[in-house]
Amino acid sequence: MKCIFIILDGLGDRPIKELGNLTPLEAANTPNMDFLAQQGDCGMLLPVGLGIAPESGPAHFEIFGYSPFSDFYPGRGPLEALGTGFDLKENDLAFRVNFATLENNKIIDRRAGRIKDVSIFEKDLSFELNGVQFIFKAGTEHRGALILRGENLSKELTDSDPRQENLPPLEIKPLSPTADFTAMILNEYLRKTNEILSEHSVNKKREKDGLLAANYLLLRGAGFFKEIEPFNEKYNLKSCCIAGAGLYKGIAKFLKMDLITTQEATGAKDTNIKNKISKAKEMIDDYDFIWVHIKAVDLFGHDGDFVGKTEILEKIDKNLEIIKNTDCLKIITGDHSTPCEIKDHSSDPVSLLISGHGIQKETMEKFGEKNCENGKLGTMIGKDLMPKIKDLMAEH
Ligand SMILES: [Zn+2]
């Protein structure tokens, strides 16, 4: 049996007074998820383990059976770089990049006025310095990735992002003596690119139009790229990924899953859910394991917008009609909880449903946290999920 594996990023939540002490998932009208829950098994998932509020990257690694605490975990930089579509080579050093606006040596906007597209700068920001190749690749909106290819590089560095506005950008400092050279050339690169960007015709035009210039690069998440055992070999499955946001595309590329593109999959609140789920159904002929990632749920959690979170879950549910009766294993869960109450990731377990293997077991009326706590699957740990899925795929 094949499998459609849907991760609703930051799905888990806590009871909210304004929702009648229900969570957004419990308050949402979700007839299709309820149907799938009734046709399958439910439980709770602790993606990384008890008491850990994980970031999305490590949580996905754990769920896919790769420990984020191992040496090979590349960190955010290489994952974002892969997510731009760039092919990293072994030992490439990569950072995630935000375009910012620098004025009078202060970062006045950490997103450069949310500039829509930075791909125009790719060529001008890619050059050689002190024998090291610097390659800039654009991501979505104001985001991108910087790749350093060369000798004697180190990731033992501080960031250049002051994390707050109206502060000067930070000098990159070495955290060990072996990182002196890397820190030196990175600071030089940031000075040079600030000059290039300040004189760039695109920024001259932005300033004329009253927009903020995208004239400074904030670097974070340094990490080296290493090859690891691909997902398909580890599980003997042909897999693909349907995602919008760069990090998740990067995770898929790192695990060597095929990336399937869909129209309007933005990784933002406006993402086209119908296109993603329709594409998953279409891919079932060609793939054993189809991972669908929807980021929007988490974004509403971070904003504390419980109405928005409830509505996006209803929108997702409506589109689950497309695969409700597809003959395959259907799994819905999250990579962590993002409770609206705290606007951040928490260690709370997240609802899990596994459906489509033909055994009608659960009697619950509604898919949601409270009912899943009493589900037949109990509380599962992230790394136990893939073996369970593999068993079910083999049995049915
Ligand atoms: Zn997440």
Residues whose N, C-alpha, C, O or C-beta is under 5 A from the ligand:
A	BS01	ZN	D9 G10 S56 D298 D335
